[in-house]
Amino acid sequence: ALRRQPWRSERVAELAARAGRDGAVEAMSLEGQRGTVLRAVGEAADHQVASRVVVGMEQQRLAAPDADPGPQGYGGELARVRPPPKAMHSDVLPRSALRGDTFAAVYEYRDGCGTPKVVASTSSLPERQFLLDRKRHGEALAGSEDAALVWVGVSGGRGGLSEAQMTEVRRAVTDARADRLRAQKLSDIKPYSRHG
């Protein structure tokens, strides 16, 4: 069940529970003409990146010749809404799967001092991806602490993002975070090879 609903994982719940209690972590919801486009938990800078990408997608959709202009007076804007500071996991991320749900998680590996060294992302169960990372990139991640989730997004329903759109959002968040923190992206590190 967790594979189909990765936002229900223990690590995601831990990050979501920090929203409103940890000054760096906040919840965000982007609303569009067709409903909720994206719900996310993470740092404000990462939410800004995700918001810019989603707004760009919505502007492209509305510019298409056959685009549905939406309700009278709707100008294609997306509203950023933050739940109250005491938001809990169940208020931020969905409890059950909706048709077409998509998921994105951005995480980092830190050194012993807590400095981010490697930033990565996944669309699957984070805990499973962490194990795969260690298997594929064990040498590059040697000396790193366990992975820490830093941004999670979920989209679904009528206003939701497609898998390709969510991939674009998570890659943008990963790239911007790696640049901002001057960290490597795991996707840029070649996996350990036993050949030669």
C-alpha positions in Angstrom: 0.0 0.0 0.0 2.9 2.4 0.7 4.3 2.0 -2.7 1.1 3.4 -4.2 0.9 6.1 -1.5 4.5 7.1 -0.7 3.3 10.3 1.0 2.1 8.0 3.9 5.7 6.9 4.7 7.2 7.4 8.2 9.8 9.8 6.9 7.2 12.0 5.1 5.0 12.0 8.3 8.0 13.2 10.3 8.7 16.1 7.9 5.0 17.0 7.8 4.7 17.0 11.6 7.5 19.6 11.7 5.4 22.1 9.7 4.5 25.0 12.0 6.8 23.7 14.8 10.1 24.1 13.1 10.6 27.6 11.8 12.2 26.3 8.6 9.4 23.9 7.6 6.0 25.1 6.4 3.1 23.7 4.6 1.9 25.1 1.3 -1.1 24.5 -1.0 -1.4 25.9 -4.5 -5.0 26.3 -5.7 -6.0 26.8 -9.3 -9.2 27.1 -11.2 -9.6 23.3 -11.3 -8.9 22.8 -7.6 -5.8 22.0 -5.6 -2.8 21.8 -7.9 -0.1 21.0 -5.3 0.2 20.4 -1.6 3.7 20.5 -0.2 5.8 20.6 3.0 9.3 22.0 3.2 11.3 25.2 3.2 9.9 28.5 1.8 12.7 28.8 -0.8 11.8 25.3 -2.2 8.1 26.2 -2.2 8.9 29.4 -4.3 10.8 27.3 -6.9 7.9 24.8 -7.1 5.4 27.6 -7.3 7.2 29.3 -10.2 7.3 26.0 -12.2 3.6 25.3 -11.6 2.6 28.8 -12.5 4.6 28.5 -15.7 2.8 25.3 -16.5 -0.6 26.9 -15.9 0.3 29.9 -18.0 1.3 27.6 -20.9 -1.9 25.6 -20.5 -4.0 28.8 -20.6 -2.1 30.1 -23.6 -3.0 27.0 -25.7 -5.7 27.8 -28.3 -8.1 25.1 -27.0 -7.6 26.0 -23.3 -10.6 26.2 -21.0 -10.4 29.8 -19.6 -12.1 28.7 -16.4 -14.7 30.6 -14.3 -15.7 34.1 -15.2 -13.1 36.6 -14.0 -10.4 33.9 -13.5 -7.1 35.2 -14.8 -5.1 32.0 -14.5 -3.5 32.9 -11.2 -2.6 30.3 -8.6 -3.1 31.3 -4.9 -0.6 30.1 -2.4 -2.3 29.2 0.8 -0.6 28.1 4.1 -2.5 26.0 6.6 -2.5 27.2 10.2 0.8 26.7 12.1 -0.6 23.7 14.0 -1.2 21.8 10.7 -0.6 18.1 11.2 0.3 15.4 8.7 -3.3 14.6 7.9 -4.1 18.2 7.2 -1.2 18.7 4.8 -1.0 15.5 2.8 -3.9 13.2 1.7 -4.8 10.2 3.7 -5.8 8.1 0.7 -5.0 7.9 -3.0 -6.9 10.0 -5.5 -7.1 9.1 -9.1 -3.9 10.2 -10.8 -2.0 11.1 -7.6 1.6 12.1 -8.2 4.4 12.4 -5.5 7.7 14.1 -5.3 10.3 14.1 -2.5 13.6 16.0 -2.3 16.2 14.9 0.2 19.8 15.5 1.1 22.8 13.6 2.5 24.7 15.6 5.1 28.2 15.2 6.5 28.9 14.7 10.2 28.5 18.4 10.9 25.1 18.6 9.2 26.2 20.4 6.1 24.3 19.2 3.0 26.7 17.5 0.5 24.4 15.7 -1.9 20.8 16.6 -2.9 18.6 14.1 -4.7 14.9 13.4 -5.4 12.4 10.6 -6.0 8.9 9.9 -7.0 8.8 6.6 -5.1 8.8 5.6 -1.4 11.6 7.6 0.1 12.9 4.9 2.4 13.2 2.5 -0.5 15.1 5.1 -2.5 17.5 5.7 0.3 18.4 2.0 0.3 18.9 2.1 -3.5 21.1 5.2 -3.3 23.4 3.4 -0.8 23.6 0.4 -3.0 24.3 2.3 -6.2 26.3 5.2 -4.8 27.8 3.7 -1.6 31.3 5.0 -2.3 30.1 8.6 -3.1 27.9 8.6 0.0 30.5 7.2 2.4 30.7 9.3 5.5 27.3 10.8 5.0 24.5 10.6 7.5 21.2 9.0 6.7 19.2 10.9 4.1 16.9 13.7 5.3 13.7 14.7 3.5 13.6 18.4 3.0 10.6 18.9 0.6 7.6 16.7 -0.3 4.9 17.5 -2.8 1.6 15.6 -3.6 -0.8 16.4 -6.4 -4.0 14.7 -7.6 -7.6 15.0 -8.5 -9.1 17.3 -11.1 -6.5 20.1 -10.7 -3.5 17.8 -10.2 -0.2 17.6 -12.0 0.7 14.7 -14.3 3.7 12.5 -13.5 5.8 14.4 -16.1 4.8 17.7 -14.6 5.6 16.6 -11.1 8.9 15.3 -12.3 9.6 18.8 -13.7 8.7 20.3 -10.4 10.9 18.0 -8.3 13.9 18.4 -10.6 13.6 22.2 -10.4 13.4 22.1 -6.6 16.4 19.7 -6.5 18.5 21.8 -8.9 17.7 25.0 -7.1 18.4 23.5 -3.7 21.7 22.1 -4.8 22.8 25.4 -6.3 21.7 27.4 -3.2 23.5 25.0 -0.8 26.5 24.5 -3.2 25.9 20.7 -2.9 26.3 18.0 -5.5 23.2 16.4 -7.2 23.2 12.7 -6.8 22.1 12.4 -10.5 25.5 14.0 -11.4 27.5 11.3 -9.5 28.4 8.2 -11.5 27.4 5.0 -9.7 30.2 2.8 -8.5 31.2 0.4 -11.3 32.8 -3.0 -10.7 34.1 -3.0 -14.3 37.7 -1.7 -14.7 
